[in-house]
Amino acid sequence: MPFSSGREFAWKSASQIKMLQPLALLSAGLALAYAQSSPQCNAATNGSTFDGTVGSEQQYNATTVRSIKAADAVQGVAVDKDYFYSIDNFSITKHNKTTGESLLQWFGGKGGPIIHLDGGVVIDGIIYCPHSNYPQTPITSSVEMWNATTLEHIESHPFGIYRGSLTWIDQDANGTFWGTFANYDRVQHGQTQPYGLTINTQLVQFGPDWSVTRSWIFPDALWGSFSPMSNSGGSFGPDGWLYITGHDDPAVYVLKVPSAGDIVVWVATISVPDIGGQGIAWDRSEGRNGSLYGISRASTEVVEMKAPLQDCEWNTPTVVGAVYGPGSFLDPEA
């Protein structure tokens, strides 16, 4: 299933990020950000220098293009070719992507069946939003769907009591849905136990019927940086790599799914000083020139950014051990 724009995207490696034509509204710093070379992948680690400690992964910076006031910019944002959609717990506002003008709003209201939306993604004219009953217990989740043209709610897939709070969903280049079921170390108001424990947060791959086909956990250092909250946002970049956020920190983390084992590879961290975690969305309608969108809860703004892409293949297998013949066997206890 293709993405909603119907275009072909550059998911494979490229030599560098293409230089955009200078625009009067762009600062000199932003022009330099467009021109910089993409990160180069190390063949052995496929881009990662992470050694188990925070800061050992690759470090990069994003540059803000603009900020647009949006009353619903509290939980996340979705974007397609012509529009972006600011998202709050139970409201979604559709904006003209060029001007930022508010065009339509869906509003569920307190006491309705929609309790806590957490961002979204637009695919083939449908807005898919992760939803949970956060911070209520027991923890339940669902995927909620809207017509992107009319903002009418059209469908729901409930998971019931499951793996945690569904905080983001997105689709990769092969048409497969992914997401995260988050858990938290924070003890919520009126409760006596942590809300599921952050260590139990899982990245999942969905099957056609929203059943989980595979799942992974995050490196200790990464989930530790989320605590006492968890992974809040996620979006596949136009380079095919997975970009995620925490709940509060102004950082986007670049991940690779490993060839073996169940712990994702932390490839890089991108500083995004004008957002504070929460839901993010890549504008893939512009290919590798697309922007990364996020939100500032403090100022209720949607923030458009330019972020460096990974210049390598996201699905390149990593080396998983080696085979030795008689006479060259290694001592496993050495």
C-alpha positions, -999 to +999 in steps of 0.1 A: +000+000+000+016+033-010+016+065+012-012+089+007+006+112-017+009+083-043+045+094-050+076+072-051+099+079-021+137+077-019+139+049+007+172+037-006+206+053-001+215+086-018+248+105-020+236+135+000+205+157+008+197+178-023+203+215-021+170+233-021+166+265-042+172+295-019+141+312-007+138+347+007+122+334+039+150+310+048+178+322+069+214+316+060+216+290+088+188+271+073+203+272+038+235+257+053+213+229+069+200+220+035+234+218+020+251+197+047+261+162+038+240+134+051+253+112+079+275+084+066+268+048+077+295+026+091+292-007+074+296-027+106+269-008+126+248+007+098+251+042+112+253+036+149+282+044+172+261+036+203+280+017+229+253+015+256+257+050+270+237+082+263+257+104+239+277+077+222+252+076+193+256+100+164+246+136+172+229+160+148+208+192+149+175+202+132+167+237+121+133+253+126+116+266+094+086+282+111+061+279+139+023+281+134-001+288+162-026+260+166-049+255+196-049+217+192-011+214+192-010+196+225-005+159+216+008+157+181+005+165+144-002+147+111+007+160+076+000+152+040+006+169+006-016+200+012-025+201+049-013+195+084-035+185+113-029+196+149-041+171+174-052+173+211-068+147+233-102+148+217-099+174+189-082+176+154-079+208+134-071+208+097-048+236+084-037+248+050+000+237+049+012+268+031-006+295+051-014+277+084-050+288+081-074+267+102-100+251+079-120+225+098-121+211+133-134+178+146-142+180+183-152+150+205-156+167+238-151+156+274-171+125+283-171+111+247-156+078+236-123+095+224-103+102+256-066+107+247-053+110+211-016+109+207-007+122+172-015+107+138-006+099+103-024+105+070-024+075+046-046+073+014-069+101+026-074+086+061-061+100+093-050+072+116-046+082+153-033+062+182-057+064+212-058+053+248-076+059+281-044+074+296-041+079+326-069+056+336-065+020+346-066-007+334-048+006+304-067+003+271-059+014+235-074+017+200-067+030+165-092+057+155-097+068+119-110+100+102-118+111+067-090+136+060-112+156+036-142+160+059-128+152+093-157+128+099-148+099+122-152+067+101-138+037+119-122+023+151-101-007+160-101-014+198-073-034+214-089-035+248-066-042+277-033-050+260+004-041+260+001-005+272-009+029+258-007+031+220+012+064+215+020+064+177+014+046+145+029+049+111+033+029+079+066+019+063+074+019+026+061-017+023+027-008+036+032-023+071+020-005+101+042+000+132+036+016+165+046+018+202+027+006+232+040+028+260+042+022+297+053+047+324+073+049+356+051+078+368+025+071+395-006+088+382-030+109+403-051+087+425-030+056+419-004+038+441+016+019+415+036+031+384+016+032+352+030+000+337+068+007+341+087+024+312+109-006+308+078-025+294+074-001+265+074-020+232+079-011+195+056-034+175+049-044+139+013-049+130-003-074+107-032-067+083-058-071+110-039-050+136-026-081+153+010-077+166+033-099+145+067-088+161+079-066+189+111-051+203+122-032+233+144-001+236+180+000+249+183+006+286+199+040+281+171+051+257+141+040+278+159+054+308+160+088+291+122+086+286+115+078+323+093+086+341+073+089+309+078+069+276+081+070+238+054+095+227+059+099+189+072+081+159+074+086+121+093+069+092+115+094+074+117+098+036+150+079+040+131+049+055+146+052+090+124+053+121+124+086+140+109+087+175+105+111+205+101+109+242+074+128+262+094+160+271+129+162+258+138+183+227+153+154+209+144+130+181+160+095+182+168+076+150+164+038+153+171+007+133+154-027+138+181-053+144+188-083+123+188-105+154+176-102+190+148-080+203+165-047+212+164-019+186+196-001+176+200+035+186+216+051+156+215+089+162+200+117+182+188+149+166+185+181+187+151+198+181+151+228+205+117+242+195+097+211+204+095+190+235+089+154+225+053+144+217+039+134+184+059+140+152+053+135+115+075+135+084+061+153+053+070+125+029+051+142+000+083+161-008+106+130-008+140+137+008+133+174+008+104+170+032+101+186+066+097+171+100+067+184+119+064+185+156+046+205+183+054+228+212+029+222+240+042+252+259+032+276+231+006+254+214+023+257+180+030+233+152+067+235+143+082+227+109+118+217+109+146+205+086+164+175+100+194+156+086+185+123+070+204+090+072+224+084+040+222+046+040+197+018+037+175+013+067+170-024+060+206-033+055+213-063+077+238-059+105+265-086+110+252-113+133+283-132+144+306-153+122+312-190+114+345-207+121+359-240+109+378-268+128+410-255+143+398-219+146+369-224+171+368-197+197+364-203+235+329-189+244+341-185+280+373-165+271 
